[in-house]
Amino acid sequence: IDSSNTIVGEYMCQGKMPQSVRERYVKMKENPEHPDNIDTLIENFDKALSHPDADDMERLKNIII
């Protein structure tokens, strides 16, 4: 970050991921030794498709105001 900027806080927002990520998760699931949380990873990917959404932007606005 350029020194002319002032950091006033931090905010973490779930974001969209490339479709290749989901494809990789699905391929991993085909392996009998897949991670225990693979279904959670796929579910999280699907939920992330709508982010950032209006609620994310409202939370951000509330933090910086």
C-alpha positions in Angstrom: 0.0 0.0 0.0 1.4 3.3 -1.0 2.5 5.6 1.9 0.0 8.3 0.8 -2.8 6.0 2.0 -4.1 5.7 5.5 -5.3 2.3 6.7 -8.4 2.8 8.9 -9.3 -0.8 9.5 -9.6 -4.3 8.0 -12.5 -6.2 6.6 -12.7 -9.8 5.3 -15.3 -10.6 2.8 -15.9 -14.0 1.1 -15.4 -13.6 -2.6 -16.1 -15.6 -5.8 -13.6 -18.2 -6.8 -12.8 -19.4 -10.3 -14.9 -22.4 -11.4 -11.7 -24.4 -11.7 -11.6 -24.4 -7.9 -14.9 -26.2 -7.7 -13.9 -28.6 -10.4 -10.7 -29.4 -8.5 -12.8 -30.1 -5.3 -15.2 -32.4 -7.2 -12.2 -34.3 -8.7 -10.7 -34.6 -5.2 -13.9 -36.1 -3.9 -13.6 -38.9 -6.4 -10.5 -40.0 -4.6 -11.4 -42.4 -1.7 -8.7 -40.6 0.4 -10.2 -37.1 -0.1 -10.1 -34.6 2.8 -12.9 -35.1 5.4 -14.2 -31.5 4.7 -14.5 -31.8 0.9 -18.3 -31.4 1.0 -17.9 -28.3 3.2 -15.4 -26.9 0.7 -17.8 -27.4 -2.2 -20.7 -25.9 -0.2 -18.6 -22.9 0.6 -17.6 -22.5 -3.0 -21.3 -22.5 -4.0 -22.2 -19.9 -1.3 -19.4 -17.7 -2.4 -20.9 -17.3 -5.9 -23.1 -14.4 -4.7 -20.4 -12.5 -2.9 -19.7 -9.8 -2.4 -23.4 -9.1 -1.9 -25.4 -6.2 -0.5 -25.0 -7.4 3.1 -21.2 -7.5 2.6 -21.2 -4.0 1.3 -23.4 -2.8 4.1 -21.2 -4.3 6.8 -18.2 -2.7 5.1 -19.9 0.6 5.1 -20.8 0.3 8.8 -17.1 -0.4 9.6 -15.7 2.6 7.8 -18.3 5.2 8.7 
